Amino acid sequence: MNTSSHADILFRQALVFDGSGNEPQVQDLAVANGRILAIGKDLQHSAEHTIDAQGLALMPGIIDSHTHFDAQITWDAYVRPSPAQGVTTAVIGNCGFTIAPCRPQDRELTMRNLTQVEGMSLDVLKQGIDWGFETFPEYLAMLKRKRCAINIAAYIGHSSVRTWVMGDQANKRAATPEEIQTMAALVKEAMSAGAIGFASSTSPAHNGEGGLPMPSRLASDEEMMQLTLAMSHEGGGVYMVTKGGQMPMTFLRSLSEASGRPVMVAALLHNGTNPQAVFNDFNAIAQANEHGVPLIGQVSCCPLTMDFTFASAYPVEGLASWKPAMGLSHEALKTCLADKSFRQAVKNELAQATTFRLFNNEWDKVHVVQTAHAAHQAYEQCSVAELAQKHQVDPLDFALDLALSEDLQTVFTAQLLNSDTEAVARLLNDPNSLVSLSDAGAHLTFFNDAGFGLHLLGHWARDMGAMSMTQAVHKLTAQPAKVLGLKERGWLRPGYAADLLLFDPQTVGRGPKHRVFDLPGGAARLNTHAVGVHGVWVNGQLVADAKGLIEQPTLAGELLTDFQH
C-alpha cells in the first residue's frame, strides 16, 4: 500500500464542521504527519489509529485570540487549562501586558505591574518566571526552544516597550520624539522576529503597581500612530488595543487607514447602565469596514463575572475615587476603606452615569461567596443589595464593613458586564465581532473563561439557539484565523494543520468552577472542566481527551511567526 493512503489517525463517520460556515456533513477525516490528509465519505485509508466518531462532531481547534499566558508559558508548557478546553492556538501579549522586552533591573517592576493589572500573585511570578531573555526576539527564541502543548503567537507589548525605553518614567509622562523613535525601532525588530502585531491599552481600569496607570496609558496619539506604522513597516501585523472611553473610534480608524492593517478593539462588552454604548462602537466599526478600513471588535460570550476581595478589588480599581486605596498595604488599606470621606467619594462617583466602567453600582449583582467568620455564614450566596437593605445601610458601607470585620478575607463575586442575553446575542452575531476575551493566564485566583469556546457551542448555539452550531464553529476557528493571518489553520482542509476538536454536540459545554493548587509554590487558581470533549489534537498529536489534559514528552505546539498579510 502506498504511503499516500496510509494515515496516522482516521476518524470514521464524524459530523464534520469544516470552519467555513457551510453546513456540516457526516464524513471521514484522515491525518498524517500532523496534517489533514483527506476528508470525504468512506475513505479507503489504512491507519495506525481508527476512531469511531459516529454521533460526535469534529471541528478545527478553537483559536483563542485574547490570552495572557506571557508569564505562565515560561513555567507551564501546557498553558493550563486551555488545551483541555479545546483551544489549539492562543495569542499572547494582549493589551500590551507582556514580559518582553525587559531589562534585568525592570523585572521587579514588570512583575509588580502584572500583579496589579492582571490579578497575578507576586510570589507565583517570582517563583515561576524563567527570565532567560531580555529582548523580544530572545523571548521568542526561548519559547521556540521550550515548546508548548498548543500553537502560540505573540504580540509585542506597548507597556513593555515603553518601560525598556523610559524605565521608571514609563508610567509617569509622555515620551519625547527621540524616545518614540527608539520604541518604533523595538517594534520593527519584534515584527521582523515574528510578532503577530502590536498590542496596547488605554483603559482606565488598567493600573499597575501603586495605582499608577500602566505605561501605555500615557502614550500620546502621535506615539500610538508611530508605533502602529512601525508595526506595519513590512506590510503585516494586527494592532490590538483595549480602549478607554476617551479613545474615539475615529482615531482607531485613522490608525488602520494609515497603516493599512486591521485594528482589533477590546473589550466591547454590554453595559446594562449604558446599553447603547457598545452598539455605537459597532456602528462605527461597521462604517469603517464599509469603506474598506478593517476594524474588528473583541466580544465575550460569557457574562463578565469576577470573584474578588477588597484586598485587591479589581472591579472598582478603575474608579478615580478608588485611587487613594491603590498601592496601600494591609493596615493602611483598612484605614482608608474605613474612612467616611473616601466612601462618600466612591458613592458619588458610582452615582454618575458613564460610557464604560467595570462596576456600575449594581449591588444586586454582587454576592457574598465565602465568609471568614462562622457568624457571617448566613450571608453566603446573598446579594449585597439584599443584605444592605436588611441591615438598613448603604450597600458600599455593608460590603466594606463586612470585609473589614473579616480582615479583608471575605470573597465576593460581581456580575459586571455582558449579562443581558438579548444584547450579548446581538454582539455575538455581529459580522464585525470576534468572540474571545478569555483572559486565560490572568486573574487566575478569581476568574476563568478559558472554556469560552465550549460555552459558545453549548450555551449559545445548542441551548439558546442564538446562532447555529455551524456559525459558532466559524466564529471560533476560520474567522479569527483569517483576521490574524494564521496560515493553514482554522479550516478542515487537506494539507492544513491537524488542529482538531472532537466533541459531543448534545453535551458540549463547561463545568462549574473549582479551585486547584498547581501554580508555583502550590498557589491556587480557578479551573473549569470541559464537558462533552472527547479529544483535542494539536498538529495531529492528542493533547487532551475526555478525562482532560494528557502530558507527553513531546510538546505538539508550534511557535507561529509567519503570517499572511
VMD Tcl script that draws the C-alpha trace (Angstrom):
set ca {
  {0.00 0.00 0.00}
  {1.44 3.40 -0.92}
  {2.16 5.97 1.78}
  {-0.40 8.45 0.46}
  {-3.23 6.14 1.57}
  {-1.76 5.37 4.98}
  {-2.84 7.63 7.83}
  {-1.74 8.12 11.41}
  {-5.35 8.73 12.52}
  {-8.62 8.02 10.75}
  {-11.88 9.48 12.10}
  {-14.87 7.50 10.88}
  {-18.39 8.88 10.47}
  {-17.88 12.24 12.24}
  {-20.23 15.16 11.75}
  {-17.60 17.43 10.19}
  {-17.84 21.21 10.73}
  {-15.03 22.45 8.47}
  {-14.97 26.02 9.87}
  {-16.13 27.66 6.63}
  {-19.68 28.26 7.81}
  {-21.03 25.65 5.39}
  {-23.43 23.04 6.77}
  {-21.75 20.02 8.38}
  {-21.59 16.61 6.71}
  {-21.04 13.12 8.07}
  {-17.58 12.26 6.72}
  {-14.28 10.56 7.45}
  {-11.10 12.54 8.06}
  {-7.55 11.21 7.78}
  {-4.46 12.70 9.42}
  {-0.81 12.04 8.50}
  {2.38 13.76 9.71}
  {0.46 16.40 11.65}
  {-1.59 17.47 8.62}
  {-5.04 16.68 7.27}
  {-4.54 14.06 4.58}
  {-8.08 13.71 3.25}
  {-11.76 14.41 4.03}
  {-14.64 12.51 2.45}
  {-17.15 9.72 2.73}
  {-15.87 6.16 3.24}
  {-12.17 6.98 2.88}
  {-10.12 3.95 1.82}
  {-7.13 4.62 4.08}
  {-5.41 2.29 6.47}
  {-4.45 3.93 9.77}
  {-2.42 3.44 12.94}
  {-5.44 4.61 14.97}
  {-9.06 4.50 13.82}
  {-11.60 6.49 15.86}
  {-15.30 5.68 15.62}
  {-16.74 9.21 15.72}
  {-20.34 8.29 14.95}
  {-22.65 10.66 16.85}
  {-19.77 13.06 17.52}
  {-18.74 16.32 15.84}
  {-15.27 17.17 14.51}
  {-14.16 20.78 14.03}
  {-10.94 22.80 13.80}
  {-9.37 23.52 17.18}
  {-10.51 26.71 18.91}
  {-8.37 29.82 18.34}
  {-8.17 31.98 21.47}
  {-7.16 35.45 20.32}
  {-7.08 37.08 23.77}
  {-4.86 35.41 26.37}
  {-2.24 36.50 28.91}
  {-0.02 33.41 29.06}
  {3.17 35.50 28.62}
  {4.48 34.72 32.12}
  {2.82 31.33 32.71}
  {4.14 29.81 29.47}
  {7.71 30.18 30.78}
  {6.99 27.68 33.61}
  {3.95 25.78 32.28}
  {4.36 24.43 28.75}
  {0.78 23.12 28.93}
  {-0.70 26.61 29.45}
  {-3.36 25.11 31.67}
  {-6.32 24.96 31.36}
  {-6.68 25.90 27.67}
  {-5.74 22.65 25.82}
  {-8.39 20.65 27.70}
  {-10.94 23.34 26.75}
  {-10.45 22.67 23.02}
  {-8.01 25.51 22.39}
  {-5.25 24.61 19.90}
  {-3.88 28.10 19.17}
  {-3.51 31.03 21.58}
  {-2.37 34.59 21.03}
  {-0.44 36.06 23.97}
  {0.57 39.63 24.81}
  {-2.89 41.18 24.61}
  {-3.36 44.72 25.98}
  {0.43 45.05 25.73}
  {0.95 43.45 29.15}
  {3.96 41.37 28.16}
  {7.18 40.43 29.93}
  {9.42 41.08 26.91}
  {11.42 43.10 26.24}
  {12.58 43.51 29.84}
  {15.93 44.58 31.28}
  {17.05 42.79 34.47}
  {16.60 45.99 36.50}
  {12.95 46.28 35.37}
  {11.89 42.73 36.21}
  {10.60 43.58 39.68}
  {8.53 46.50 38.34}
  {7.17 44.37 35.48}
  {6.06 41.65 37.89}
  {4.51 44.13 40.31}
  {2.58 45.76 37.46}
  {1.26 42.33 36.36}
  {0.28 41.56 39.96}
  {-1.96 44.63 39.93}
  {-3.31 44.81 36.36}
  {-3.80 41.10 35.71}
  {-4.54 39.87 39.23}
  {-1.44 37.67 39.43}
  {0.33 36.60 42.61}
  {3.74 38.23 43.02}
  {5.06 35.11 44.78}
  {3.89 32.93 41.87}
  {5.55 35.22 39.32}
  {8.80 35.40 41.31}
  {8.97 31.63 41.67}
  {7.71 30.82 38.19}
  {9.03 33.17 35.51}
  {12.04 31.99 33.56}
  {13.92 35.21 32.77}
  {16.19 33.59 30.19}
  {15.82 36.57 27.82}
  {15.94 40.36 27.68}
  {14.84 41.36 24.17}
  {11.63 40.30 22.43}
  {13.50 38.19 19.82}
  {15.28 36.40 22.70}
  {11.89 35.76 24.35}
  {10.54 34.19 21.13}
  {13.72 32.11 20.79}
  {13.21 30.83 24.35}
  {9.56 29.90 23.65}
  {10.63 28.07 20.48}
  {13.25 26.15 22.44}
  {10.97 25.28 25.36}
  {7.99 24.40 23.11}
  {4.32 24.36 24.15}
  {1.38 21.95 24.07}
  {-0.53 24.31 21.74}
  {0.36 26.76 18.97}
  {1.38 30.22 20.20}
  {1.57 33.63 18.52}
  {2.78 36.70 20.41}
  {2.15 40.45 20.30}
  {4.92 42.90 21.09}
  {3.52 44.82 24.09}
  {3.37 48.60 24.37}
  {3.89 48.84 28.15}
  {7.00 46.64 27.97}
  {8.43 48.64 25.07}
  {7.78 51.89 26.95}
  {9.44 50.53 30.11}
  {12.50 49.35 28.14}
  {12.97 52.84 26.69}
  {11.79 55.07 29.57}
  {12.47 52.99 32.70}
  {10.58 54.15 35.78}
  {9.32 57.22 33.84}
  {7.23 54.98 31.55}
  {4.05 55.30 33.62}
  {4.59 58.95 34.63}
  {4.91 61.12 31.50}
  {4.62 61.49 27.74}
  {7.52 60.26 25.61}
  {9.87 62.59 23.73}
  {10.13 62.34 19.93}
  {13.51 60.60 20.38}
  {12.01 58.05 22.78}
  {9.16 57.35 20.34}
  {11.76 56.71 17.62}
  {13.58 54.24 19.88}
  {10.29 52.50 20.68}
  {9.44 52.29 16.97}
  {12.79 50.57 16.32}
  {11.95 47.97 19.01}
  {8.55 47.33 17.43}
  {10.15 46.88 13.99}
  {12.70 44.46 15.49}
  {9.91 42.45 17.11}
  {7.89 42.26 13.90}
  {10.95 41.05 11.99}
  {11.45 38.37 14.67}
  {7.89 37.09 14.22}
  {5.47 39.10 16.38}
  {1.85 38.83 15.22}
  {1.31 42.52 15.86}
  {1.46 45.34 18.39}
  {-0.81 45.44 21.47}
  {-1.68 48.34 23.76}
  {-4.23 49.60 26.30}
  {-5.75 52.96 27.15}
  {-8.33 51.55 29.58}
  {-8.67 53.41 32.91}
  {-9.24 50.00 34.56}
  {-5.63 49.07 33.72}
  {-3.43 50.20 36.59}
  {-0.01 48.99 37.65}
  {1.73 48.98 40.99}
  {0.56 51.62 43.44}
  {-2.42 52.53 41.27}
  {-0.24 54.26 38.66}
  {-1.50 53.87 35.08}
  {0.00 51.08 33.00}
  {2.67 52.75 30.82}
  {0.74 52.57 27.53}
  {-1.98 54.80 29.02}
  {0.48 57.72 28.99}
  {1.05 57.46 25.23}
  {0.12 60.41 23.03}
  {-1.84 59.93 19.81}
  {1.40 60.58 17.93}
  {3.15 57.77 19.83}
  {0.29 55.37 19.02}
  {0.44 56.36 15.36}
  {4.21 55.99 15.06}
  {4.27 52.59 16.76}
  {1.39 51.30 14.62}
  {3.24 52.45 11.50}
  {6.39 50.73 12.80}
  {4.38 47.53 13.21}
  {3.18 47.68 9.60}
  {6.51 48.70 8.06}
  {6.85 45.32 6.29}
  {3.15 45.15 5.38}
  {1.95 42.92 8.23}
  {0.69 42.98 11.78}
  {-2.53 43.46 13.74}
  {-2.85 46.45 16.10}
  {-4.73 45.30 19.21}
  {-5.93 47.79 21.82}
  {-8.11 47.67 24.92}
  {-9.56 51.12 24.60}
  {-10.69 53.52 27.25}
  {-13.82 55.62 26.77}
  {-11.62 58.62 25.94}
  {-10.14 56.86 22.86}
  {-12.52 57.57 19.97}
  {-13.25 55.11 17.18}
  {-12.37 57.86 14.69}
  {-8.76 57.78 15.92}
  {-8.62 53.97 15.72}
  {-9.95 54.21 12.18}
  {-7.16 56.68 11.35}
  {-4.58 54.16 12.64}
  {-5.99 51.46 10.36}
  {-6.13 53.84 7.38}
  {-2.53 54.99 7.89}
  {-1.09 51.50 8.44}
  {-3.36 49.55 6.10}
  {-3.64 46.92 8.84}
  {-6.54 45.57 10.94}
  {-7.28 47.26 14.26}
  {-8.68 44.89 16.88}
  {-10.62 46.68 19.61}
  {-11.24 45.23 23.07}
  {-13.15 44.84 25.25}
  {-16.55 45.54 23.70}
  {-18.90 44.35 26.44}
  {-22.53 45.26 27.08}
  {-23.14 47.62 29.98}
  {-26.65 47.47 31.45}
  {-26.49 51.05 32.75}
  {-25.45 52.45 29.33}
  {-26.89 49.84 26.96}
  {-26.35 51.68 23.67}
  {-22.65 52.50 24.10}
  {-21.25 49.20 22.77}
  {-23.61 49.26 19.76}
  {-22.44 52.80 18.94}
  {-18.90 51.40 18.80}
  {-20.02 48.61 16.48}
  {-21.81 51.10 14.23}
  {-18.51 52.99 13.88}
  {-16.69 49.70 13.17}
  {-19.27 48.79 10.50}
  {-18.90 52.18 8.82}
  {-15.12 51.79 8.71}
  {-15.38 48.33 7.15}
  {-17.86 49.60 4.54}
  {-15.11 51.98 3.43}
  {-12.51 49.21 3.30}
  {-10.89 50.12 6.65}
  {-10.53 46.89 8.67}
  {-11.69 47.31 12.29}
  {-12.94 44.41 14.41}
  {-14.34 44.28 17.94}
  {-13.44 41.62 20.51}
  {-16.56 40.45 22.37}
  {-17.17 37.81 25.02}
  {-19.80 35.09 25.06}
  {-19.56 34.93 28.87}
  {-21.00 37.31 31.44}
  {-18.05 39.15 32.95}
  {-18.20 37.64 36.42}
  {-15.30 38.01 38.82}
  {-14.59 36.86 42.35}
  {-12.64 39.38 44.43}
  {-11.72 40.52 47.91}
  {-11.31 44.13 48.99}
  {-7.60 43.40 49.49}
  {-7.44 43.54 45.66}
  {-10.76 44.87 44.40}
  {-10.21 44.76 40.63}
  {-13.85 45.61 39.70}
  {-13.59 49.08 41.30}
  {-9.92 49.88 40.68}
  {-10.79 51.85 37.53}
  {-12.72 54.42 39.61}
  {-10.90 57.72 40.13}
  {-12.26 57.81 43.70}
  {-10.61 54.45 44.46}
  {-7.11 55.83 43.76}
  {-6.36 56.67 47.44}
  {-6.69 52.93 48.24}
  {-4.41 51.75 45.46}
  {-0.98 50.54 46.47}
  {-1.70 50.60 50.20}
  {-0.52 47.72 52.36}
  {-2.80 45.84 54.72}
  {-3.34 48.11 57.75}
  {-3.10 51.32 55.72}
  {-5.63 49.92 53.24}
  {-8.04 49.03 56.05}
  {-7.77 52.57 57.45}
  {-8.54 54.01 54.00}
  {-11.54 51.71 53.42}
  {-12.97 52.71 56.82}
  {-12.68 56.43 56.06}
  {-16.08 58.12 55.63}
  {-14.86 60.75 53.18}
  {-13.24 58.04 50.98}
  {-16.51 56.09 50.97}
  {-18.56 59.18 50.13}
  {-16.33 59.98 47.16}
  {-16.79 56.42 45.85}
  {-20.58 56.64 46.31}
  {-20.67 59.98 44.48}
  {-18.71 58.61 41.52}
  {-20.81 55.45 41.31}
  {-23.97 57.59 41.20}
  {-22.80 59.23 37.96}
  {-23.59 57.70 34.56}
  {-20.59 56.87 32.37}
  {-19.69 55.45 28.96}
  {-17.81 52.42 30.24}
  {-16.57 51.10 33.56}
  {-16.42 47.64 35.06}
  {-18.65 48.21 38.09}
  {-21.83 50.24 37.69}
  {-23.32 50.40 41.22}
  {-25.43 47.28 40.59}
  {-25.17 45.82 44.10}
  {-27.91 43.30 43.32}
  {-25.30 41.66 41.05}
  {-22.65 41.45 43.81}
  {-22.91 38.38 46.06}
  {-21.04 37.17 49.10}
  {-19.30 33.93 48.11}
  {-17.27 32.99 51.15}
  {-17.08 34.44 54.65}
  {-14.17 34.03 57.06}
  {-16.21 34.01 60.29}
  {-18.82 31.40 61.14}
  {-21.13 34.15 62.45}
  {-21.42 35.54 58.90}
  {-22.01 32.23 57.12}
  {-25.68 33.04 56.56}
  {-24.58 35.90 54.26}
  {-23.09 33.49 51.71}
  {-24.85 33.40 48.31}
  {-26.88 36.53 49.25}
  {-26.60 39.75 47.26}
  {-25.02 42.80 48.88}
  {-28.12 44.83 47.92}
  {-30.38 42.40 49.79}
  {-28.11 42.28 52.85}
  {-27.69 46.07 52.94}
  {-31.46 46.57 52.80}
  {-31.93 44.08 55.61}
  {-29.41 45.96 57.77}
  {-30.73 49.37 56.56}
  {-27.31 50.62 55.43}
  {-25.77 51.70 52.13}
  {-24.55 48.70 50.06}
  {-20.96 50.03 49.81}
  {-20.86 50.51 53.57}
  {-22.22 47.00 54.17}
  {-19.68 45.38 51.83}
  {-16.70 47.31 53.24}
  {-17.78 46.84 56.88}
  {-18.16 43.09 56.35}
  {-14.75 42.91 54.62}
  {-13.06 44.93 57.39}
  {-14.62 42.76 60.11}
  {-13.03 39.73 58.40}
  {-9.58 41.25 57.86}
  {-10.37 41.68 54.10}
  {-10.70 37.91 53.61}
  {-14.37 37.94 52.54}
  {-14.76 36.72 48.95}
  {-17.39 38.47 46.83}
  {-18.47 37.78 43.26}
  {-19.67 40.50 40.90}
  {-21.52 40.10 37.62}
  {-20.05 43.17 35.99}
  {-20.98 43.31 32.32}
  {-22.46 41.25 29.48}
  {-25.40 39.86 31.45}
  {-28.24 40.88 29.07}
  {-28.90 37.78 26.95}
  {-30.57 39.56 24.03}
  {-27.85 42.24 23.81}
  {-24.99 39.74 24.05}
  {-26.59 37.58 21.32}
  {-26.63 40.70 19.11}
  {-22.92 41.27 19.75}
  {-22.01 37.63 19.09}
  {-23.81 37.67 15.74}
  {-22.34 40.97 14.55}
  {-20.27 40.30 11.39}
  {-17.51 42.56 12.77}
  {-17.24 40.89 16.17}
  {-14.56 38.39 17.17}
  {-15.54 36.06 20.02}
  {-12.67 35.93 22.51}
  {-11.70 37.74 25.75}
  {-10.98 34.57 27.72}
  {-8.13 36.39 29.53}
  {-6.61 32.92 30.05}
  {-3.42 33.19 32.08}
  {-4.62 36.25 34.03}
  {-6.78 36.79 37.12}
  {-6.03 33.15 37.97}
  {-7.31 33.26 41.54}
  {-10.72 34.75 40.82}
  {-11.58 34.29 37.14}
  {-11.55 31.62 34.42}
  {-13.18 31.96 30.99}
  {-10.71 29.68 29.17}
  {-13.68 27.48 28.21}
  {-15.38 30.32 26.30}
  {-15.45 28.31 23.07}
  {-17.23 25.35 24.65}
  {-19.69 27.82 26.22}
  {-20.41 29.36 22.80}
  {-21.06 25.93 21.28}
  {-23.15 24.56 24.14}
  {-24.94 27.51 25.70}
  {-25.39 29.98 22.85}
  {-25.69 27.64 19.84}
  {-27.32 24.50 21.22}
  {-29.28 25.71 24.28}
  {-30.19 29.31 23.39}
  {-30.36 28.91 19.61}
  {-28.78 32.39 19.32}
  {-26.75 31.11 16.34}
  {-26.33 27.84 14.51}
  {-23.61 25.41 15.61}
  {-22.09 25.97 12.15}
  {-21.84 29.71 12.77}
  {-20.43 29.18 16.29}
  {-17.68 26.94 14.88}
  {-16.87 29.55 12.22}
  {-16.63 32.28 14.89}
  {-14.13 30.18 16.88}
  {-11.94 28.99 14.01}
  {-11.85 30.28 10.42}
  {-12.84 33.85 11.28}
  {-10.06 34.52 13.83}
  {-7.57 32.63 11.62}
  {-8.34 34.99 8.74}
  {-8.22 38.18 10.84}
  {-4.95 37.16 12.50}
  {-3.36 35.90 9.28}
  {-2.78 32.35 10.57}
  {-1.56 30.14 7.75}
  {-3.28 26.80 7.08}
  {-5.21 26.80 10.36}
  {-8.82 27.41 11.28}
  {-10.30 25.24 8.50}
  {-10.51 21.49 7.94}
  {-8.92 21.15 4.51}
  {-6.39 18.71 3.04}
  {-2.88 19.99 3.68}
  {-3.92 22.13 6.64}
  {-2.60 21.58 10.19}
  {-4.44 18.82 12.05}
  {-5.63 21.06 14.90}
  {-8.84 19.25 15.83}
  {-11.61 19.17 18.42}
  {-13.84 16.08 18.70}
  {-16.94 16.74 20.81}
  {-20.49 15.64 21.56}
  {-22.82 18.41 20.31}
  {-25.54 17.19 22.70}
  {-23.48 17.79 25.84}
  {-20.62 20.17 24.99}
  {-20.08 22.99 27.49}
  {-18.02 23.97 30.51}
  {-18.40 22.65 34.02}
  {-18.68 24.52 37.33}
  {-15.76 26.49 38.77}
  {-13.45 24.86 41.29}
  {-10.04 25.61 42.76}
  {-6.84 23.68 42.05}
  {-3.46 24.25 43.69}
  {-0.88 23.71 40.94}
  {0.75 27.13 40.50}
  {4.37 27.64 41.58}
  {4.57 27.33 45.37}
  {1.24 25.45 45.46}
  {-0.81 28.62 44.93}
  {-4.47 28.29 43.88}
  {-6.12 29.03 40.57}
  {-9.72 28.79 39.41}
  {-10.44 25.98 36.95}
  {-13.37 24.55 34.99}
  {-13.63 21.07 33.50}
  {-14.55 20.67 29.86}
  {-17.87 18.89 29.22}
  {-18.56 16.80 26.13}
  {-14.98 16.97 24.81}
  {-13.73 13.59 23.51}
  {-10.36 14.66 22.11}
  {-8.15 17.63 21.24}
  {-5.31 17.26 18.72}
  {-2.59 19.84 18.03}
  {-0.67 19.24 14.79}
  {-2.01 15.68 14.80}
  {-0.97 14.89 18.39}
  {-3.55 14.12 21.09}
  {-3.19 16.69 23.89}
  {-6.48 16.15 25.78}
  {-9.24 13.57 25.97}
  {-12.50 13.13 27.90}
  {-10.50 12.97 31.16}
  {-8.61 16.21 30.46}
  {-5.02 17.16 29.69}
  {-2.55 14.49 28.53}
  {1.05 15.24 29.49}
  {3.55 13.84 26.98}
  {7.32 14.08 26.48}
  {6.86 15.67 23.05}
  {5.05 19.02 23.02}
  {2.98 19.37 19.85}
  {2.53 23.12 19.52}
  {4.37 25.40 17.12}
  {5.53 28.96 17.69}
  {3.80 30.88 14.89}
  {5.95 33.65 13.45}
  {4.96 33.76 9.76}
  {1.58 35.29 8.92}
  {-0.48 36.06 5.83}
  {-0.67 39.77 5.05}
}
mol new
graphics top color blue
foreach p $ca { graphics top sphere $p radius 0.5 }
foreach p [lrange $ca 0 end-1] q [lrange $ca 1 end] { graphics top cylinder $p $q radius 0.2 }
display resetview
